[in-house]
Amino acid sequence: MSLRRVSSVHLATVNQVELESRSDCLRNLQQEARMVFPGVQALFGFQLIAVFNAGFRSELSSRLQVLHLAALLCSAIATLLIIFPAAHHRQAESGQISNYLLQLGNRCLCLGMLALSIALTLDIYLISRMILGRPGLSFSISGFLLLAFLSAWFLLPEMRRRKNERV
């Protein structure tokens, strides 16, 4: 078999898409939420500990403390959004897997990841500002990180989704 033939066969199998059943979709959604949630929990825990650290009030200006509060709130919002579909399903649609539940879960997980990316970016800004003492450089670092999160978690998947729709 020629290299061209092997490549075309490989591409044909790579581009084939198998539709998931609702139960598979829900299972995958749950697994994805389970992957994201420990990171949110860990970040939230470290953010809480920081507030009770003796240096928090003395080393951070009131503006930076408010920025830390914003990061903490973003982590709390991420927690709410990631857990909400499970709570909703358990109470409102127990024993059922509706399209509404799957759409709700997808939206909440994506919004939770957006809140997580903002929380991480704010914390990186605060940490780099404390370490480097240079607001402009800290802003550049955290801005680059936010762009990296948004690209990896939203832009690239959206580009792939659009490409798949065209095929």
C-alpha positions in Angstrom: 0.0 0.0 0.0 1.4 3.4 -0.9 2.1 6.1 1.7 -0.7 8.3 0.0 -3.2 5.4 0.4 -2.2 4.8 4.0 -2.6 8.5 4.8 -6.0 8.8 3.2 -7.2 5.7 5.1 -5.9 7.1 8.3 -7.5 10.5 7.8 -10.8 8.9 6.9 -10.8 7.0 10.2 -9.7 10.0 12.2 -12.5 12.2 10.8 -15.3 9.7 11.5 -17.5 10.8 14.3 -19.6 8.5 16.5 -22.6 10.1 18.2 -22.9 9.5 21.9 -26.0 8.4 23.6 -27.5 10.7 26.3 -26.2 8.4 29.1 -22.7 8.5 27.5 -22.9 12.3 27.2 -23.9 12.6 30.9 -21.1 10.2 32.0 -18.6 12.2 30.0 -19.9 15.5 31.4 -19.6 14.1 34.9 -16.0 12.9 34.3 -15.0 16.3 32.9 -16.5 18.1 35.9 -14.6 15.6 38.2 -11.4 16.6 36.4 -11.9 20.3 36.8 -13.4 20.4 40.3 -10.3 19.3 42.4 -8.3 22.2 40.8 -11.1 24.6 41.8 -11.1 23.2 45.4 -7.4 23.4 45.7 -7.3 27.0 44.5 -10.1 28.0 46.7 -8.4 26.5 49.7 -5.1 28.3 49.0 -7.0 31.6 48.5 -8.7 31.2 51.9 -5.4 30.4 53.6 -3.8 33.5 52.1 -6.3 35.8 53.8 -5.4 34.4 57.2 -1.7 34.7 56.6 -0.1 37.5 58.7 1.5 39.1 55.6 -1.8 39.5 53.8 -2.8 42.8 55.4 0.7 44.1 55.8 2.2 43.3 52.3 -0.9 43.8 50.1 -2.4 47.2 49.6 -6.2 47.5 50.0 -6.6 47.5 46.2 -4.7 44.2 45.9 -6.7 42.7 48.8 -9.9 43.6 46.9 -8.3 41.9 43.8 -7.7 38.8 45.9 -11.3 38.9 47.0 -12.4 39.1 43.3 -10.3 36.0 42.6 -11.8 34.2 45.6 -15.3 35.1 44.4 -14.4 33.8 40.9 -13.4 30.5 42.5 -16.6 30.3 44.5 -18.6 31.0 41.3 -16.7 28.2 39.5 -17.5 25.9 42.4 -21.2 26.8 42.2 -21.3 26.4 38.4 -19.5 23.0 38.4 -21.7 21.5 41.1 -25.0 23.1 40.0 -25.9 20.5 37.3 -25.5 17.6 39.7 -27.7 19.3 42.3 -30.3 20.2 39.7 -30.3 16.7 38.3 -30.7 15.1 41.7 -33.6 17.3 42.7 -35.4 18.2 39.5 -34.8 15.4 37.0 -33.7 12.4 39.1 -33.7 9.2 37.0 -33.9 11.2 33.7 -31.4 12.4 31.2 -32.9 15.3 29.3 -31.4 17.4 26.6 -31.9 20.3 28.9 -29.8 18.7 31.6 -27.0 18.0 29.1 -27.1 21.6 27.8 -27.2 23.0 31.3 -24.3 20.9 32.3 -22.2 21.9 29.3 -22.9 25.6 29.8 -22.2 25.5 33.5 -19.0 23.6 33.1 -17.8 26.1 30.4 -18.8 29.1 32.5 -17.1 27.5 35.6 -13.9 27.1 33.6 -14.2 30.7 32.5 -14.5 31.8 36.2 -11.6 29.5 37.1 -9.4 31.1 34.4 -10.2 34.5 35.7 -9.5 33.4 39.3 -6.1 31.9 38.3 -5.2 34.9 36.2 -6.0 37.3 39.1 -4.0 35.2 41.5 -1.0 35.1 39.1 -1.2 38.8 38.8 -1.1 39.2 42.6 1.7 36.7 43.1 3.9 38.1 40.3 3.2 41.6 41.6 4.5 40.6 45.0 7.5 38.8 43.7 8.5 41.1 40.9 7.3 44.4 42.2 6.5 45.5 38.7 2.8 46.1 37.9 3.3 46.4 34.2 5.2 43.1 33.9 2.7 41.4 36.2 -0.1 42.6 34.1 1.6 41.3 30.9 2.3 37.9 32.5 -1.3 37.5 33.8 -2.7 38.8 30.5 -0.7 36.2 28.5 -1.9 33.5 30.9 -5.6 34.6 30.4 -5.1 34.5 26.7 -3.6 31.0 26.9 -6.5 29.8 29.1 -9.1 31.3 26.7 -7.4 29.9 23.7 -6.9 26.4 25.0 -10.3 26.0 26.7 -12.5 28.0 24.4 -11.0 29.2 21.1 -9.4 26.0 19.9 -12.4 23.8 20.8 -14.7 26.3 19.0 -12.5 26.2 15.9 -12.6 22.4 15.9 -16.4 22.4 16.4 -16.8 24.7 13.4 -14.5 22.6 11.3 -16.5 19.5 12.2 -19.7 21.2 11.2 -18.4 21.9 7.8 -17.4 18.3 7.2 
